[in-house]
Amino acid sequence: MEIEAKIQTIKEWLGTGSINIFGLPMSGKDTQGVKLAELLGAKFLSSGMIIRAMETETRQNLSGDGNLIPTNIFYEWVLPYFERPDLFKYPLILSSIGRWSGEEDQVMSVAAGAGHEIKAAIILNISEADVEDRFNESKVLDDRGERTDDKDLETFHNRLHEFRTKTLPVLQHYKSLGLLIEINGDQTREAVFNELVEKLYAKASRSLA
């Protein structure tokens, strides 16, 4: 079956729901999320992008040391996006919305209440050693822009620690609900995307059967 037909099946299953993509820093979740959103006619929301924009607006630096922002501020800054009128008729592709264990229930509740029920969570599996290699390559290429949370290796290691201790339990929760889809993130971008589409198509087909 052609990818266009599989995408159409995924769109039918997803409706105005959401897919939440997780992964270590440098795992490619924004790259894959943007591409998926384009093909599905969805809107892309990245917690990192929202937080960095709000930090600039409020002249705060809460994530610059690589740590996750406090949950109460995450709720205040990020969750209102689900209820934006301009997103009402669209499905959403989310990049790590709710990364701190305990936030996932509130994220799912707010998303569902706004008509964007989370129908799948994706984890792009890749080792810490491999993402550190990607980080070092990005510093040489200087292709990440001026991001305080990417400023040095120590900060990057803090981000890895935050994922290991705070985000992995979130993924276990999604898994317990039957929502988690695991993807091999240590492939070419095209191969990662193809696996992502195949597994979403399989889930969509089972749900629509």
N, C-alpha and C positions, 0 to 999 in steps of 0.2 A: 504494500500500500504506500502511496506517495505521502510525503510529509504534510502536504496541504490537507489531505483527507484526515490525517491524524490530528492535525491542529484544529480542524473543524469539529471533530469529536470532543476534543478537550474543551473547546469553547462552549459547546452545548452542555457539557457536564458542569463547567465552572460557573456559567451564568454571570452574576455580578459578585461572585465569591472571590476569595483571595488564596494565593499560594505564598507561603512564607519561606524564604530561602536563607539558610544559615551556612556558615563555614568559617574557618580560621581567617584571620587577616591575610590578604593576598591570595585567597583561594579562588577568586573569580566570581563571587556571588553577584556583584553589581553588573559585571559584563554579561553573565548568563541571564540575569534578571531583566536587563534592558532589552536584550534580544528576544526573550520570551514574551515580554510585554508588547513589543512591536508586532509580533506575529499574531498575538491573541487580541489585538486591539484594546489592550489593558493599559492602565496607568501604573507607573513604577514609583514606589515609595521606598526610600532608603532612610533608615533611622539615623545612620551616620551623617548623611547629607542634611537632614532636618536639624540635627543637633548642632552641627558645625555652623549652619546658618543662624540658628538661635543664639549660639555663643557669640557670633559676630554682632548680631543685633543688640544683645543685652550686655555686650562687652564683658563676658565671663569666659573663663577657660576651665571648664569642668572635666574635659576629657583629654586634655593635652598631655597628661602623664600616662596615658594608656589605660586608665581605669574607666569603668562604666559610670555614667552619671547616676545620681541618686534616683531611686524609683519614683519618688513624688514628682521630681522635675521631669522625668521621662513621661509620666502620665500627663503632666501639664503641657508639655511641648509637642509630643508626638501623637497621642491618642486622638486629639481633635481632628486630625486629618481624615480619619475614617468617616466623619460626618460632614465633610465639605460638600456643599451642593453640586459643585462642578465635577465631583467624582461619583455621584449617586448612581448613574446608569452604567458605570464601567466596572469590569473586574479589576482586581488589584494584584500586582506582583510586588511582594514585600521583600525588602532586604533586611533581615535580622531585626524585625520589629518585636521587641520583648526579649532581651538577651540575658536578663538577670532572673534566676530561678525564683518563681513566685509571681512574675509579671505576666506569664503566659495565660493564666486564667482570665485576668482582666482584659488582656488584648483580645482573646477569643470572644469574650462577652461583648465588648464594645464593637468589635468588627461585625459580629452577628446582628447586634442591635441596629447597626447602620446599613444592613443588607449586604455586607461583605464577609459572610461566613468563611472562616479559614477551612478550606477543604483539603489542603495538603501542606506538609512542611517538608522542605528539602534540606538535606545535609550534603554538602560537597566534601567528601572525605579526602583528606590529604595530610601528610605528616607535618609535624612542626619543623623538621629539618628542611623539608622541601619548600615550605612557605618562607622560611628564613632565607633560603637561597634566592627565592623570588624577591624578597625584600632587598637583599644586597644588590641584586641586578637592577632593581628599580632606582636605587640610590645612584648607581653609575649612570643610568640613562636619564635620571632626573625627570621621570614621567608621571610623578604623583602630585605635582604642585606643592604649594606651601601648606602642608598639613602638620599641625603641632603633634598629632598622635603618631606621625611617621618620622619624627625628627631624628631619632637615633635608635640603635639596637636595644638599649636598655628599655626605652619606652615600648618598643615592639615586643620585647619579652614580657612586659607587663600586660600587654594586650593578649598574648598567648595564655598567660596565667589566668586572666579574667575569663577567657573562653573555657579553659579547662575546669575552673572551679565554679563558675556561675552559669555558663551557657549549656554545658553538657547535661546538667539536670533538666533543663528546659526541653532538650531534645528527647530525653528519656520519657518525659511526660507526653510529648506528642506521639512517641512510639507506643506508649501504653494505650493511647486512644485510637491506634491504628491509622494515624495520619502521616507517619514519617516515611519518606522515600530516601534511600541512600544511593548516592551517586559517586562513582570513582572520579575524584577531582584531579587525579594525577594523569591526565590525558591531554591531548590537544584540545583547544577550545571547541573545535568542531565536534570532536568525539564526545566531549562532556555534554554539549548541547544535544547531540543525537540521542545519547543515553537518557537525558532528562526528558526529552519528548517521548521516547519509547515507554518509559516507566509511567509518565503521566497519562499517556494514551491507554496503557494497560489498566490503570486505576479507573480512568474515565469509562472505559468499555465495561468493566465489571459493574460499576455503579449504574450504568444505563441499561444493562441487560435485564 
